[in-house]
Amino acid sequence: MLILKRMAFSTGYNYKERSIFDIKTLIEALKFIIINAILAFIFLFLTLEEIDWSLISARAKIKDRVIDNTSWNIKKIFEVY
């Protein structure tokens, strides 16, 4: 019977309970929020620039074909044609 007790104690796992709101988790959450806020800000201004160009070109009846091969072109990012 003594052998079974030792086996039971040796197979048990003892761990220290970890707090959910530790500093590492908080820093990761803040980093995630800041990065996504920066990306949202960039996409907001990309969208406003496209809307601005569409309105100005429609009012002035500009028929120029715009070839924009830049990486920040919103039509290229979302492939909207």
Rosetta blueprint (number, residue, H / E / L):
1 M L
2 L H
3 I H
4 L H
5 K H
6 R H
7 M H
8 A H
9 F H
10 S H
11 T H
12 G L
13 Y L
14 N L
15 Y L
16 K L
17 E L
18 R L
19 S L
20 I L
21 F L
22 D L
23 I H
24 K H
25 T H
26 L H
27 I H
28 E H
29 A H
30 L H
31 K H
32 F H
33 I H
34 I H
35 I H
36 N H
37 A H
38 I H
39 L H
40 A H
41 F H
42 I H
43 F H
44 L H
45 F H
46 L H
47 T H
48 L H
49 E H
50 E H
51 I H
52 D H
53 W H
54 S H
55 L H
56 I H
57 S H
58 A H
59 R H
60 A L
61 K L
62 I L
63 K L
64 D L
65 R L
66 V L
67 I L
68 D L
69 N L
70 T L
71 S L
72 W L
73 N L
74 I H
75 K H
76 K H
77 I H
78 F H
79 E L
80 V L
81 Y L
